[in-house]
Amino acid sequence: MRISHLTIRGSIMTVLVTMGFLGVLFGQPNGVAPEPKFTELSSEDRARLEQQRAVVATAANHQLGAMLTKTKSDLPILQRIIDDRVFKKSQTYELQCLGVAFGDVLASELPLRWVMVTDEYGTDPTLRFKETTVQINALTMISKRVERDEAVNIFELLRLTREQLADHEKRNH
């Protein structure tokens, strides 16, 4: 199935968050969101992410005989897990685990790191861009698309995330 560039671009634009910078925070009245509060991961937060990584590592091993490395080399494995529908769209937790594994790839490729963010929606792990308020909600990046029956091309998601962060840097320097 061929996905138009505009569909993918439109999808990635829902992933990047900051005031005036395309956001994951859907339905913000007047486009104004309260400033998010970032904190370092606690040992419990790190353990939760490790448990989620283990779900994907087990699937990769059992389904494909593959090991995850938290690097770009994981992309074909993660894409195959998505394409083979190893996790059904009703398996939100497992799909969010895929988001964590993909987030690890993003963090290895881009100046992003896992932190906790607290905003009007609660407290969740997110990828923070440098010391800015820009965050990538990797946890739900894949699950929301799968649940909406959208095609997911994680190679494009990486490319477009890189492009959007570079555009943000240019606008703010």
BALOBA-1460 file (C-alpha; in Angstrom, 3 decimals):
// residues 173
<rec num="1" residu="m" x="0.000" y="0.000" z="0.000"/>
<rec num="2" residu="r" x="1.381" y="3.399" z="-0.965"/>
<rec num="3" residu="i" x="0.965" y="6.242" z="1.490"/>
<rec num="4" residu="s" x="0.945" y="9.778" z="0.252"/>
<rec num="5" residu="h" x="3.658" y="12.067" z="1.586"/>
<rec num="6" residu="l" x="0.990" y="14.495" z="2.775"/>
<rec num="7" residu="t" x="-0.781" y="11.816" z="4.838"/>
<rec num="8" residu="i" x="2.459" y="10.909" z="6.581"/>
<rec num="9" residu="r" x="3.396" y="14.577" z="7.030"/>
<rec num="10" residu="g" x="-0.064" y="15.241" z="8.463"/>
<rec num="11" residu="s" x="0.326" y="12.329" z="10.853"/>
<rec num="12" residu="i" x="3.774" y="13.313" z="12.075"/>
<rec num="13" residu="m" x="2.590" y="16.850" z="12.682"/>
<rec num="14" residu="t" x="0.303" y="15.514" z="15.400"/>
<rec num="15" residu="v" x="3.348" y="14.149" z="17.173"/>
<rec num="16" residu="l" x="5.450" y="17.225" z="17.860"/>
<rec num="17" residu="v" x="4.503" y="19.378" z="20.793"/>
<rec num="18" residu="t" x="5.251" y="22.915" z="21.839"/>
<rec num="19" residu="m" x="3.463" y="26.218" z="21.853"/>
<rec num="20" residu="g" x="3.056" y="27.246" z="18.231"/>
<rec num="21" residu="f" x="4.790" y="24.021" z="17.084"/>
<rec num="22" residu="l" x="2.365" y="21.310" z="15.995"/>
<rec num="23" residu="g" x="1.246" y="19.250" z="18.931"/>
<rec num="24" residu="v" x="0.164" y="16.004" z="20.368"/>
<rec num="25" residu="l" x="-2.048" y="17.928" z="22.750"/>
<rec num="26" residu="f" x="-5.246" y="17.626" z="20.773"/>
<rec num="27" residu="g" x="-8.131" y="20.013" z="21.213"/>
<rec num="28" residu="q" x="-6.275" y="22.844" z="22.883"/>
<rec num="29" residu="p" x="-8.621" y="25.821" z="23.167"/>
<rec num="30" residu="n" x="-7.211" y="28.841" z="21.329"/>
<rec num="31" residu="g" x="-3.999" y="26.868" z="20.772"/>
<rec num="32" residu="v" x="-2.776" y="27.767" z="24.265"/>
<rec num="33" residu="a" x="-1.570" y="24.984" z="26.542"/>
<rec num="34" residu="p" x="-0.156" y="25.396" z="30.023"/>
<rec num="35" residu="e" x="3.605" y="24.989" z="30.181"/>
<rec num="36" residu="p" x="4.487" y="21.298" z="30.677"/>
<rec num="37" residu="k" x="6.583" y="20.344" z="33.704"/>
<rec num="38" residu="f" x="9.470" y="17.949" z="33.044"/>
<rec num="39" residu="t" x="11.125" y="15.724" z="35.642"/>
<rec num="40" residu="e" x="13.807" y="13.073" z="35.454"/>
<rec num="41" residu="l" x="12.732" y="9.428" z="35.347"/>
<rec num="42" residu="s" x="12.398" y="7.808" z="38.766"/>
<rec num="43" residu="s" x="13.592" y="4.248" z="39.294"/>
<rec num="44" residu="e" x="9.926" y="3.182" z="39.011"/>
<rec num="45" residu="d" x="9.575" y="5.055" z="35.707"/>
<rec num="46" residu="r" x="12.737" y="3.418" z="34.363"/>
<rec num="47" residu="a" x="11.460" y="-0.008" z="35.473"/>
<rec num="48" residu="r" x="8.122" y="0.583" z="33.711"/>
<rec num="49" residu="l" x="9.882" y="1.511" z="30.460"/>
<rec num="50" residu="e" x="12.113" y="-1.569" z="30.779"/>
<rec num="51" residu="q" x="9.023" y="-3.769" z="31.205"/>
<rec num="52" residu="q" x="7.554" y="-2.225" z="28.072"/>
<rec num="53" residu="r" x="10.792" y="-2.774" z="26.158"/>
<rec num="54" residu="a" x="10.730" y="-6.420" z="27.275"/>
<rec num="55" residu="v" x="7.281" y="-6.913" z="25.708"/>
<rec num="56" residu="v" x="8.629" y="-5.832" z="22.318"/>
<rec num="57" residu="a" x="11.933" y="-7.688" z="22.756"/>
<rec num="58" residu="t" x="10.007" y="-10.897" z="23.451"/>
<rec num="59" residu="a" x="7.807" y="-10.396" z="20.389"/>
<rec num="60" residu="a" x="10.835" y="-9.609" z="18.202"/>
<rec num="61" residu="n" x="12.627" y="-12.713" z="19.443"/>
<rec num="62" residu="h" x="9.655" y="-15.094" z="19.183"/>
<rec num="63" residu="q" x="8.212" y="-13.777" z="15.919"/>
<rec num="64" residu="l" x="11.383" y="-12.864" z="14.036"/>
<rec num="65" residu="g" x="14.304" y="-14.358" z="15.944"/>
<rec num="66" residu="a" x="15.633" y="-10.806" z="16.279"/>
<rec num="67" residu="m" x="17.204" y="-8.844" z="19.118"/>
<rec num="68" residu="l" x="16.588" y="-5.142" z="19.700"/>
<rec num="69" residu="t" x="19.506" y="-2.733" z="20.095"/>
<rec num="70" residu="k" x="17.793" y="0.643" z="20.751"/>
<rec num="71" residu="t" x="19.337" y="1.896" z="17.498"/>
<rec num="72" residu="k" x="18.257" y="2.591" z="13.926"/>
<rec num="73" residu="s" x="18.920" y="-1.077" z="13.132"/>
<rec num="74" residu="d" x="15.714" y="-1.853" z="15.086"/>
<rec num="75" residu="l" x="13.542" y="-0.054" z="12.521"/>
<rec num="76" residu="p" x="13.074" y="-3.023" z="10.136"/>
<rec num="77" residu="i" x="12.214" y="-5.261" z="13.106"/>
<rec num="78" residu="l" x="9.697" y="-2.806" z="14.524"/>
<rec num="79" residu="q" x="8.191" y="-2.206" z="11.076"/>
<rec num="80" residu="r" x="7.793" y="-5.953" z="10.566"/>
<rec num="81" residu="i" x="6.061" y="-6.313" z="13.948"/>
<rec num="82" residu="i" x="3.652" y="-3.580" z="12.849"/>
<rec num="83" residu="d" x="3.170" y="-4.918" z="9.316"/>
<rec num="84" residu="d" x="2.616" y="-8.489" z="10.544"/>
<rec num="85" residu="r" x="0.087" y="-7.181" z="13.076"/>
<rec num="86" residu="v" x="1.769" y="-9.034" z="15.896"/>
<rec num="87" residu="f" x="-0.257" y="-6.778" z="18.181"/>
<rec num="88" residu="k" x="-3.913" y="-6.159" z="17.355"/>
<rec num="89" residu="k" x="-5.325" y="-2.649" z="17.425"/>
<rec num="90" residu="s" x="-7.177" y="-3.559" z="20.639"/>
<rec num="91" residu="q" x="-3.819" y="-4.257" z="22.376"/>
<rec num="92" residu="t" x="-3.143" y="-0.660" z="23.385"/>
<rec num="93" residu="y" x="-0.546" y="-1.514" z="26.046"/>
<rec num="94" residu="e" x="1.493" y="-3.653" z="23.639"/>
<rec num="95" residu="l" x="1.237" y="-1.004" z="20.917"/>
<rec num="96" residu="q" x="2.459" y="1.578" z="23.408"/>
<rec num="97" residu="c" x="5.347" y="-0.772" z="24.180"/>
<rec num="98" residu="l" x="6.225" y="-0.536" z="20.467"/>
<rec num="99" residu="g" x="6.186" y="3.236" z="20.948"/>
<rec num="100" residu="v" x="8.760" y="2.913" z="23.728"/>
<rec num="101" residu="a" x="10.995" y="0.770" z="21.515"/>
<rec num="102" residu="f" x="10.618" y="3.285" z="18.680"/>
<rec num="103" residu="g" x="11.299" y="6.102" z="21.151"/>
<rec num="104" residu="d" x="14.598" y="4.444" z="22.012"/>
<rec num="105" residu="v" x="15.529" y="4.594" z="18.322"/>
<rec num="106" residu="l" x="14.532" y="8.266" z="18.176"/>
<rec num="107" residu="a" x="16.648" y="8.970" z="21.273"/>
<rec num="108" residu="s" x="19.647" y="7.256" z="19.667"/>
<rec num="109" residu="e" x="19.274" y="9.274" z="16.447"/>
<rec num="110" residu="l" x="18.189" y="12.701" z="17.686"/>
<rec num="111" residu="p" x="18.938" y="14.984" z="20.652"/>
<rec num="112" residu="l" x="16.033" y="13.512" z="22.634"/>
<rec num="113" residu="r" x="15.916" y="11.852" z="26.026"/>
<rec num="114" residu="w" x="13.299" y="10.094" z="28.104"/>
<rec num="115" residu="v" x="11.786" y="12.217" z="30.891"/>
<rec num="116" residu="m" x="8.427" y="12.426" z="32.616"/>
<rec num="117" residu="v" x="6.073" y="15.229" z="31.608"/>
<rec num="118" residu="t" x="3.188" y="16.510" z="33.664"/>
<rec num="119" residu="d" x="0.517" y="18.490" z="31.865"/>
<rec num="120" residu="e" x="-3.250" y="18.813" z="31.876"/>
<rec num="121" residu="y" x="-3.517" y="15.167" z="30.749"/>
<rec num="122" residu="g" x="-1.489" y="13.699" z="33.609"/>
<rec num="123" residu="t" x="2.073" y="12.444" z="33.965"/>
<rec num="124" residu="d" x="3.643" y="10.241" z="31.301"/>
<rec num="125" residu="p" x="7.008" y="9.346" z="29.830"/>
<rec num="126" residu="t" x="7.960" y="11.449" z="26.823"/>
<rec num="127" residu="l" x="11.006" y="12.287" z="24.747"/>
<rec num="128" residu="r" x="12.210" y="15.817" z="25.415"/>
<rec num="129" residu="f" x="14.108" y="17.766" z="22.771"/>
<rec num="130" residu="k" x="17.203" y="19.211" z="24.435"/>
<rec num="131" residu="e" x="16.100" y="21.563" z="27.240"/>
<rec num="132" residu="t" x="13.087" y="22.884" z="25.340"/>
<rec num="133" residu="t" x="9.369" y="22.302" z="25.831"/>
<rec num="134" residu="v" x="9.303" y="20.320" z="22.588"/>
<rec num="135" residu="q" x="8.366" y="16.744" z="23.323"/>
<rec num="136" residu="i" x="7.772" y="13.669" z="21.212"/>
<rec num="137" residu="n" x="5.046" y="11.443" z="22.555"/>
<rec num="138" residu="a" x="6.590" y="8.194" z="21.360"/>
<rec num="139" residu="l" x="4.464" y="6.171" z="23.770"/>
<rec num="140" residu="t" x="1.317" y="6.707" z="21.676"/>
<rec num="141" residu="m" x="2.854" y="7.561" z="18.311"/>
<rec num="142" residu="i" x="2.269" y="4.066" z="16.933"/>
<rec num="143" residu="s" x="-0.754" y="2.990" z="18.989"/>
<rec num="144" residu="k" x="-2.933" y="5.937" z="17.964"/>
<rec num="145" residu="r" x="-2.211" y="5.344" z="14.281"/>
<rec num="146" residu="v" x="-2.856" y="1.602" z="14.464"/>
<rec num="147" residu="e" x="-6.059" y="2.166" z="16.434"/>
<rec num="148" residu="r" x="-7.218" y="4.608" z="13.713"/>
<rec num="149" residu="d" x="-6.373" y="2.017" z="11.017"/>
<rec num="150" residu="e" x="-3.709" y="4.318" z="9.568"/>
<rec num="151" residu="a" x="-0.691" y="2.837" z="7.853"/>
<rec num="152" residu="v" x="2.450" y="3.204" z="9.982"/>
<rec num="153" residu="n" x="5.814" y="3.739" z="8.320"/>
<rec num="154" residu="i" x="8.315" y="4.205" z="11.113"/>
<rec num="155" residu="f" x="11.147" y="5.022" z="8.696"/>
<rec num="156" residu="e" x="9.059" y="8.022" z="7.583"/>
<rec num="157" residu="l" x="8.157" y="8.883" z="11.172"/>
<rec num="158" residu="l" x="11.872" y="9.040" z="12.006"/>
<rec num="159" residu="r" x="12.675" y="11.099" z="8.906"/>
<rec num="160" residu="l" x="9.832" y="13.548" z="9.481"/>
<rec num="161" residu="t" x="10.573" y="13.873" z="13.191"/>
<rec num="162" residu="r" x="14.189" y="14.692" z="12.306"/>
<rec num="163" residu="e" x="12.980" y="17.237" z="9.740"/>
<rec num="164" residu="q" x="10.506" y="18.899" z="12.110"/>
<rec num="165" residu="l" x="13.098" y="19.180" z="14.894"/>
<rec num="166" residu="a" x="15.595" y="20.705" z="12.440"/>
<rec num="167" residu="d" x="12.925" y="23.192" z="11.320"/>
<rec num="168" residu="h" x="12.231" y="24.058" z="14.964"/>
<rec num="169" residu="e" x="15.951" y="24.657" z="15.561"/>
<rec num="170" residu="k" x="16.163" y="26.982" z="12.539"/>
<rec num="171" residu="r" x="13.136" y="29.002" z="13.665"/>
<rec num="172" residu="n" x="14.459" y="29.389" z="17.207"/>
<rec num="173" residu="h" x="18.089" y="30.304" z="16.557"/>
